[in-house]
Amino acid sequence: MKILLYNPDNGVTRNFMPHLWMFLLQALTPEGHEVLLIDGNAQPMDEAQIAQYVRVQKIGLVGIGAMTRMIAKAYRMADAIRATGVPVVMGGPHVTEMADEALGRDGGPRHADAVALGEADETWPQIVNDAAQGKLKEVYAPVDVFGQERKPQLKDYPAIPWQSIDLDQFNLVPGAARGMLQKIGEGWGTFRIIPVES
């Protein structure tokens, strides 16, 4: 199956760094699938253009990640993609907090076929396998046996093939950790460093 991972433009500035989630999920995709990446900051597209891209490339699944400031654009792009008949999985901070909005459970329109809550390191391979079998669930969440959110251990972070990625399109350096240096309220968790070797 051909998979597209799409990150909408930030709509605020032309200075941007690559969003690592796309590269990470590409590395975590089970063998036998081809993953294409589009960062809207480096390759701007409108709804008609992304729908055409999905049709021409024969994409079978699209993953879209977005923060709140990008969500309106993300929803418009998801709607255009879904109109082609291709399923859309959405994730990111906004969707994690507002999953019902993305799924149309809040009375608004449905924008996604499925949502990935939290960090998708552990759920992405299952999402891909389910999509390939035509059996996407609505919600994928990384939880432990007690139903509590589980954060991935970054010590086994997959190697990302940076040499095969056109990094010249980005004008800021990527991050090297997840979390906050100090706790700012409930739920922020711990500061976790990604190994330099990754």
PLY file of the C-alpha trace (Angstrom):
ply
format ascii 1.0
element vertex 198
property float x
property float y
property float z
element edge 197
property int vertex1
property int vertex2
end_header
0.00 0.00 0.00
1.15 3.53 -0.75
0.90 5.84 2.27
1.08 9.63 2.36
2.07 11.42 5.56
1.04 15.07 5.35
1.80 17.99 7.63
-0.13 21.21 6.83
1.72 24.51 6.65
1.84 26.38 9.94
0.07 29.42 8.51
2.17 31.73 10.67
5.74 32.00 9.43
8.05 30.92 6.64
10.63 29.81 9.22
10.06 26.19 10.04
11.80 23.00 11.02
10.85 19.54 9.84
8.16 17.88 11.90
9.85 14.69 13.04
6.64 12.69 13.36
6.54 12.08 9.60
10.10 10.74 9.48
9.53 8.63 12.59
6.32 7.05 11.30
7.99 6.40 7.96
10.72 4.48 9.80
8.11 2.60 11.87
5.97 1.59 8.89
5.87 -2.20 8.42
7.75 -3.57 5.41
5.91 -3.86 2.14
4.49 -0.33 2.16
5.79 2.79 0.43
5.62 6.04 2.41
5.62 9.48 0.79
6.03 12.68 2.83
4.66 16.15 2.21
5.34 19.01 4.60
3.05 21.86 3.57
5.61 24.38 4.80
8.10 23.19 2.17
5.61 22.09 -0.48
2.43 24.19 -0.24
-0.75 22.65 -1.67
-4.43 23.49 -1.67
-7.30 21.01 -1.39
-7.58 20.36 -5.13
-3.83 19.80 -5.45
-3.62 17.28 -2.61
-6.69 15.41 -3.89
-5.09 15.22 -7.33
-1.78 14.07 -5.81
-3.56 11.30 -3.89
-5.34 10.12 -7.06
-2.27 10.27 -9.32
0.01 8.55 -6.80
-2.65 5.90 -6.03
-2.37 6.53 -2.29
-4.17 3.98 -0.09
-3.89 5.71 3.29
-3.15 9.27 4.42
-1.86 10.27 7.86
-2.24 13.93 8.85
-0.76 15.49 11.98
-1.53 18.98 13.21
-1.30 21.38 16.09
-4.26 23.62 16.90
-3.05 26.55 14.82
-2.95 24.25 11.76
-6.14 22.28 12.37
-8.50 24.24 10.10
-6.18 23.63 7.14
-5.66 20.01 8.21
-9.43 19.43 8.27
-9.91 21.01 4.83
-7.15 18.84 3.38
-8.54 15.72 5.09
-12.00 16.44 3.69
-10.58 16.77 0.16
-8.67 13.51 0.53
-11.64 11.61 1.97
-13.74 12.84 -0.97
-11.44 10.77 -3.23
-12.35 7.65 -1.23
-9.00 7.34 0.54
-9.09 6.86 4.33
-7.49 9.50 6.55
-5.93 8.97 9.97
-5.39 12.15 11.97
-3.16 12.72 14.97
-1.17 15.36 16.77
-1.78 17.48 19.86
-5.09 18.98 18.73
-6.65 15.70 17.64
-5.45 13.98 20.82
-7.41 16.51 22.89
-10.34 16.91 20.45
-10.78 13.43 18.94
-14.58 13.76 18.83
-14.21 16.89 16.68
-12.07 15.04 14.10
-14.46 12.07 14.08
-17.58 14.24 13.81
-18.90 13.03 17.17
-19.40 16.59 18.42
-22.16 17.37 15.94
-19.80 18.80 13.33
-18.61 17.21 10.10
-16.41 14.13 10.17
-12.85 14.83 8.98
-11.07 11.54 9.74
-11.74 7.83 9.40
-9.52 7.18 12.42
-7.53 9.10 15.02
-4.19 8.30 16.63
-4.07 9.65 20.18
-0.86 10.61 21.96
2.46 9.54 20.53
1.85 7.02 17.73
5.19 5.18 17.93
3.51 1.98 19.13
0.14 2.31 17.40
1.29 3.24 13.87
2.24 -0.28 12.73
-1.20 -1.53 13.83
-2.91 1.37 12.04
-1.09 0.49 8.81
-1.89 -3.21 9.12
-5.56 -2.50 9.87
-5.82 -0.07 6.94
-4.22 -2.60 4.57
-6.92 -5.09 5.59
-9.70 -2.49 5.30
-10.39 -2.73 9.05
-9.46 0.67 10.51
-10.72 1.28 14.03
-11.88 4.78 14.90
-9.47 5.32 17.80
-5.91 4.14 18.37
-4.39 4.98 21.75
-1.11 3.88 23.35
-2.40 2.58 26.69
-1.15 0.06 29.21
-3.16 -2.82 30.70
-4.75 -0.37 33.16
-5.95 1.97 30.42
-3.36 4.63 31.27
-1.53 6.48 28.50
1.85 4.92 27.80
4.77 7.01 26.53
7.25 5.26 24.24
10.76 4.58 25.46
13.08 6.60 23.27
16.17 4.49 23.95
15.07 2.15 21.13
14.32 5.03 18.78
14.48 3.77 15.19
17.26 4.95 12.93
15.92 7.56 10.53
17.69 7.53 7.14
18.51 11.26 7.10
20.81 10.80 4.12
17.80 9.90 1.94
15.76 12.94 2.98
15.98 16.36 1.30
16.70 18.46 4.39
17.59 21.54 2.32
13.88 22.38 2.16
13.90 23.13 5.90
15.45 26.22 7.46
15.56 25.32 11.18
17.14 22.35 12.92
15.01 19.47 14.23
14.40 18.85 17.92
16.24 16.19 19.90
13.84 15.48 22.75
10.23 15.14 23.77
8.55 16.65 26.80
9.19 19.76 28.84
12.32 20.76 30.75
10.16 21.60 33.74
6.70 20.44 34.62
4.08 23.03 33.67
0.88 21.59 35.04
-0.54 18.10 35.03
0.18 15.60 32.29
3.39 16.97 30.81
5.40 14.00 31.99
9.16 13.79 31.85
11.78 15.18 29.52
13.02 12.36 27.27
16.11 12.65 25.07
16.32 11.04 21.63
19.71 9.31 21.17
22.10 11.20 18.88
22.65 8.03 16.82
19.05 8.26 15.58
0 1
1 2
2 3
3 4
4 5
5 6
6 7
7 8
8 9
9 10
10 11
11 12
12 13
13 14
14 15
15 16
16 17
17 18
18 19
19 20
20 21
21 22
22 23
23 24
24 25
25 26
26 27
27 28
28 29
29 30
30 31
31 32
32 33
33 34
34 35
35 36
36 37
37 38
38 39
39 40
40 41
41 42
42 43
43 44
44 45
45 46
46 47
47 48
48 49
49 50
50 51
51 52
52 53
53 54
54 55
55 56
56 57
57 58
58 59
59 60
60 61
61 62
62 63
63 64
64 65
65 66
66 67
67 68
68 69
69 70
70 71
71 72
72 73
73 74
74 75
75 76
76 77
77 78
78 79
79 80
80 81
81 82
82 83
83 84
84 85
85 86
86 87
87 88
88 89
89 90
90 91
91 92
92 93
93 94
94 95
95 96
96 97
97 98
98 99
99 100
100 101
101 102
102 103
103 104
104 105
105 106
106 107
107 108
108 109
109 110
110 111
111 112
112 113
113 114
114 115
115 116
116 117
117 118
118 119
119 120
120 121
121 122
122 123
123 124
124 125
125 126
126 127
127 128
128 129
129 130
130 131
131 132
132 133
133 134
134 135
135 136
136 137
137 138
138 139
139 140
140 141
141 142
142 143
143 144
144 145
145 146
146 147
147 148
148 149
149 150
150 151
151 152
152 153
153 154
154 155
155 156
156 157
157 158
158 159
159 160
160 161
161 162
162 163
163 164
164 165
165 166
166 167
167 168
168 169
169 170
170 171
171 172
172 173
173 174
174 175
175 176
176 177
177 178
178 179
179 180
180 181
181 182
182 183
183 184
184 185
185 186
186 187
187 188
188 189
189 190
190 191
191 192
192 193
193 194
194 195
195 196
196 197
